[in-house]
Amino acid sequence: MFRSSITTELIIQRLVTPPSPGSWHTHTGPSFSIVDKGTVVITRYSKKYGCVSTTYEAGGTYVEEAGEVHRASVPGPATAVEYKTRFYTQPGAPLSAPAADPCGTAP
């Protein structure tokens, strides 16, 4: 069960992403993702473990935690298709916010 004391939206997205290195960002709420086609690499940063990358192929699922600094990249050669459910999004607010690269990698 999810509860919120403020007005928020639940957003379901279909993302089609060509091969790219991605960019570092955060989200205000958690996101649940399913990779439908292609490959997605999620690189997460934490104080305890530093930067850790995990590869998700078609059929794979992953969670992005609220406030977590991470990057989603598509190594290619195929375009990736994902379905995402985003929770606790403020009405009219951006779905993500840029974050500085905590790993010293580009971009």
C-alpha positions as a Markdown table, in Angstrom:
| # | Residue | x | y | z |
|---|---|---|---|---|
| 1 | Met | 0.0 | 0.0 | 0.0 |
| 2 | Phe | 1.2 | 3.5 | -0.9 |
| 3 | Arg | 0.0 | 6.5 | 1.0 |
| 4 | Ser | 0.8 | 10.2 | 0.5 |
| 5 | Ser | -0.3 | 13.3 | 2.5 |
| 6 | Ile | 0.1 | 15.5 | -0.6 |
| 7 | Thr | -1.5 | 15.3 | -4.1 |
| 8 | Thr | 0.6 | 13.2 | -6.4 |
| 9 | Glu | 0.3 | 11.4 | -9.7 |
| 10 | Leu | 0.9 | 7.8 | -10.8 |
| 11 | Ile | 2.4 | 7.9 | -14.3 |
| 12 | Ile | 2.8 | 4.9 | -16.6 |
| 13 | Gln | 5.3 | 5.4 | -19.5 |
| 14 | Arg | 6.5 | 3.6 | -22.6 |
| 15 | Leu | 10.1 | 4.7 | -23.2 |
| 16 | Val | 11.8 | 4.0 | -26.5 |
| 17 | Thr | 15.5 | 4.8 | -26.2 |
| 18 | Pro | 18.1 | 4.5 | -28.9 |
| 19 | Pro | 21.7 | 3.4 | -28.0 |
| 20 | Ser | 23.1 | 6.2 | -25.8 |
| 21 | Pro | 25.3 | 6.6 | -22.7 |
| 22 | Gly | 22.4 | 8.2 | -20.7 |
| 23 | Ser | 22.7 | 11.0 | -18.2 |
| 24 | Trp | 22.9 | 11.1 | -14.4 |
| 25 | His | 19.6 | 12.0 | -12.7 |
| 26 | Thr | 17.2 | 11.4 | -9.8 |
| 27 | His | 13.5 | 11.0 | -9.4 |
| 28 | Thr | 11.2 | 12.4 | -6.6 |
| 29 | Gly | 9.4 | 9.0 | -6.2 |
| 30 | Pro | 10.2 | 5.4 | -6.8 |
| 31 | Ser | 9.8 | 3.8 | -10.3 |
| 32 | Phe | 9.3 | 0.2 | -11.3 |
| 33 | Ser | 10.5 | -0.8 | -14.7 |
| 34 | Ile | 10.2 | -3.7 | -17.2 |
| 35 | Val | 12.5 | -4.0 | -20.1 |
| 36 | Asp | 10.4 | -5.1 | -23.1 |
| 37 | Lys | 13.1 | -5.1 | -25.9 |
| 38 | Gly | 16.8 | -4.5 | -26.0 |
| 39 | Thr | 19.2 | -3.9 | -23.2 |
| 40 | Val | 19.3 | -1.3 | -20.4 |
| 41 | Val | 22.3 | -0.7 | -18.1 |
| 42 | Ile | 21.5 | 1.0 | -14.8 |
| 43 | Thr | 24.5 | 2.5 | -13.0 |
| 44 | Arg | 23.6 | 3.5 | -9.4 |
| 45 | Tyr | 25.7 | 5.4 | -6.9 |
| 46 | Ser | 25.6 | 4.9 | -3.1 |
| 47 | Lys | 28.0 | 6.0 | -0.4 |
| 48 | Lys | 28.4 | 2.4 | 0.7 |
| 49 | Tyr | 29.1 | 0.8 | -2.7 |
| 50 | Gly | 30.1 | 3.6 | -5.0 |
| 51 | Cys | 29.1 | 3.1 | -8.6 |
| 52 | Val | 27.6 | -0.2 | -9.5 |
| 53 | Ser | 26.2 | -1.2 | -13.0 |
| 54 | Thr | 23.6 | -3.8 | -13.6 |
| 55 | Thr | 22.5 | -5.0 | -17.0 |
| 56 | Tyr | 18.8 | -5.8 | -17.7 |
| 57 | Glu | 17.8 | -7.7 | -20.9 |
| 58 | Ala | 14.3 | -8.0 | -22.3 |
| 59 | Gly | 12.0 | -9.4 | -19.6 |
| 60 | Gly | 14.2 | -8.0 | -16.8 |
| 61 | Thr | 12.7 | -5.7 | -14.1 |
| 62 | Tyr | 14.3 | -3.1 | -11.8 |
| 63 | Val | 13.4 | -0.4 | -9.3 |
| 64 | Glu | 14.7 | 3.1 | -9.1 |
| 65 | Glu | 14.5 | 4.5 | -5.6 |
| 66 | Ala | 13.4 | 8.0 | -4.8 |
| 67 | Gly | 16.4 | 10.4 | -4.7 |
| 68 | Glu | 18.8 | 7.7 | -5.9 |
| 69 | Val | 21.5 | 9.1 | -8.2 |
| 70 | His | 21.6 | 6.9 | -11.3 |
| 71 | Arg | 22.1 | 6.7 | -15.0 |
| 72 | Ala | 20.2 | 4.5 | -17.5 |
| 73 | Ser | 22.2 | 3.7 | -20.7 |
| 74 | Val | 21.4 | 1.6 | -23.7 |
| 75 | Pro | 24.6 | 0.0 | -25.1 |
| 76 | Gly | 23.0 | -1.0 | -28.4 |
| 77 | Pro | 23.0 | -1.9 | -31.1 |
| 78 | Ala | 19.3 | -2.2 | -30.7 |
| 79 | Thr | 16.9 | 0.4 | -29.3 |
| 80 | Ala | 15.5 | -0.4 | -25.9 |
| 81 | Val | 11.8 | -0.3 | -25.0 |
| 82 | Glu | 10.7 | -0.1 | -21.4 |
| 83 | Tyr | 7.5 | 0.3 | -19.4 |
| 84 | Lys | 7.8 | 2.4 | -16.3 |
| 85 | Thr | 5.4 | 3.1 | -13.4 |
| 86 | Arg | 6.3 | 6.2 | -11.5 |
| 87 | Phe | 4.9 | 7.0 | -8.1 |
| 88 | Tyr | 4.6 | 10.2 | -6.0 |
| 89 | Thr | 5.1 | 12.5 | -9.0 |
| 90 | Gln | 4.0 | 16.1 | -8.3 |
| 91 | Pro | 1.3 | 17.2 | -10.8 |
| 92 | Gly | 3.1 | 19.2 | -13.6 |
| 93 | Ala | 6.6 | 18.6 | -12.2 |
| 94 | Pro | 9.4 | 17.1 | -14.3 |
| 95 | Leu | 9.8 | 13.3 | -14.0 |
| 96 | Ser | 13.5 | 13.6 | -13.3 |
| 97 | Ala | 16.2 | 16.1 | -12.2 |
| 98 | Pro | 19.7 | 16.3 | -13.5 |
| 99 | Ala | 22.5 | 15.1 | -11.1 |
| 100 | Ala | 26.2 | 15.5 | -11.1 |
| 101 | Asp | 28.3 | 12.5 | -12.2 |
| 102 | Pro | 29.3 | 10.9 | -8.9 |
| 103 | Cys | 31.6 | 8.4 | -10.7 |
| 104 | Gly | 33.8 | 10.6 | -12.7 |
| 105 | Thr | 32.6 | 9.2 | -16.0 |
| 106 | Ala | 31.2 | 10.8 | -19.1 |
| 107 | Pro | 28.5 | 12.0 | -19.6 |
